[in-house]
Amino acid sequence: MSYLLGLTGSIGMGKSTTCALFAERGCLIWDADLTVHQAYRRGGAAVDPVSSILPQVIEKKQINREKLRKIISEDPTILPQIESIIHPLVQQDRQNFISANPSSILVFDIPLLFELNAEADFDAVACVFSEPEVQKERVMNRPGMTKDYFEMILSKQLPVAEKVARSDYVISTATSKTAEIAVDIIVKNIRRKLENA
């Protein structure tokens, strides 16, 4: 029997770092963003359907994410159309991952887990968080990030306080030590549950 742990948190809160900590402790990681990136690549499942609505974002038979990001920033009606293509592909990939990995602790890195009302799909949800000023500094240091795009992303995400309140576990990424301690506690707790199942 696998244990499905949803991992969420707003942009720049430290999900990738936290996933690495879970992986070091023997957990298997599924990354929603990576799945999307693969769908956008040459030969990816999203290329043809996206090209039918936005042919201008296709370059060398793959989706130019910078161009797509710019169009989404300028026209809010585009995002729901892209999501209607991407979300079913991501859902299918996630199911394939679960089927391929029985008897494991599976961690699902899903930034919009609560926004998609997906918490019922998991045995528990952990939320990663940091202070807003730390979050902003991390995000603005990313290549190609602009203040407007950062604010647009935040506008699509629930406030972190609400995510924390709805989660079974909370992981502070204030320091690497606080994150490590929290992950250790969670993994021990889940392994105990699996042993007693």
N, C-alpha and C positions, 0 to 999 in steps of 0.2 A: 504494500500500500504506500502510495506517495503522499507527502504532505505538501499542500499548495500554499505558499506564502506570497501574498501580494506585497510588493514594495513600492511605495509612492512618496510623493513630496513635490513641492514646487520646483521650478527650474533653478539650478544653481545651489540646491540644498545639500548636495553630496551623495546622490544616489549611486553614481558610478563607483565612487570610492567605497561605499558601503557594500555594493555588490561584490567587489573584490574581496572584502573581508569574509563575506558568506562563502565565496568560492574557495578561499584558503581553508575554510573549515569543512570542506567536502560537499557543499551544496552545489546544485546545478542551476545555472542562471539562464533565464530567457529574457531578452531585451527587446521591448516593443520598438524603440527607436531604431535599433539595428535591423529589425525585421522590415521596417519602413524603408530604410536605406537600401536594403537588398531588393525590395520591390521596385525602387526607382532606378536601379542600375540596368545596364545593357542586358537585355533578356529577362528583366524583372517583370513580374506579373502586372505591375501598375502602368507600365510604359504605354501599351496600346490604348487602354481606356482613358488615360490622361491625355494622350495625344489627340483623341477624338474631340476633347473639349478645349484643350490649350495646346495646339500644335506648336506655338511659339516657344514653349519651354523644353522641347525635345532637341537635343544636340547629340550627335554621334550615337543615335539609337538609345539614349538614356535621358532621364529627366534632369535638367539643370536646376538644382535645388535653390541656387541663388535667385534665378529668374522667377521660379515658383514662389519663393518667399516674398519677393518684391511685389508680384501681382496680388498675392494674398493680403499684403499690407495695404495695398491701394484699393482693393475691391473686396469687401467683407462677404459678398455673395459667393465668392469662389471657394472659400474654405469648406462649407458644407458639401459642395460637389466633390471635392477631393476626398473628404472624409467618407463619403458614400462608396467610393472606390476602395479606399485603403482599409477601412475598418473590417470588412468581411475577410480580406486577405490576411490581415493580422490575426483575426480570430481563428482562422483555419490553421495558421502556422503554430499558434499556441496549443491548439488541440493535438496537432501532430507531435509537438514536443512532449506533452503529457503522456501520450500513448507510447512514445519511444523510451520513456524513463520511469518505469514502475519502481517502487520500493526506494525512492529517493526523497530528500528534501529539495523541493523545486522552488526557486525564488523567481518571481516575475516582476521585472523592472518596468512599471507602467506609470508614467507621469500623470496621466489623466484617469487613473483608476476610479476615483470617486465621481469625477465629472461624467464618466461613462456609466455610472451606477453598476460597476462590475464587482463590488465587494462580495456579493453572494457567490461568486465563482471560486472563492478561495476559502481555505480553512481558517485563515487569519490574515490580517493586514498590518504591516509595519509602516510607519511614516517617518521619513528622515526630515530633520529640520535644522536650520541655523538661523541666526539673527538676520533681519532684513538687510542691514548694511553689508554683512558678509556675503549674503546672496547676491546683492547688486554688484559688488566688486568682482566676484567670481564670474558672473555672467557677462559683464561689460568687458572682461579680458578675453572673451572668446573671439576668434577671428570672424570678421564680417558682422558682428553684433552692433546694432544701433539702439539708441534709447527708445525710439518709437517702436521698434520690433520687440524689444524687451517688454515694454508696457502693453503691447498687443497680446503677447503670450500670457502675461500676468492677468489680463482682463478675461482670458479664457479659463483660468484656473481658480478653483475655490480658495478662499483665504486659508493660510496654513493653519490657523487656530482651529478651523472647522475640520481640516484633514486630521489634525492631531486628536481632536475630540472623538472622531469616528473610528480611530485605529485601535487595534488590540495591543500593539507595541509601538513605542516611540524611541527613535534613535537620534540623539543629539550629535551633530557633527561639529560641535564647537571646537573640539580637538580630536586628533586621531585616537587618543586614549579613550575619550568618552564614547566614541563610536565603537571601538573594539570591545569595551566592557559590555555595552548594550547588545552587540551581536553575539557575544559569548553567552550571555544570559538567555537570549532568544533561542539559540541553537540547542543549548542544554534543555530548555523547557520543551521544545518540539521533540527532541529525541526521547525524552521521558514519556511524552504523550504517545509516541509511536510504539515504545516498548510496552505500554500499558493498554494499547488498543486491542 
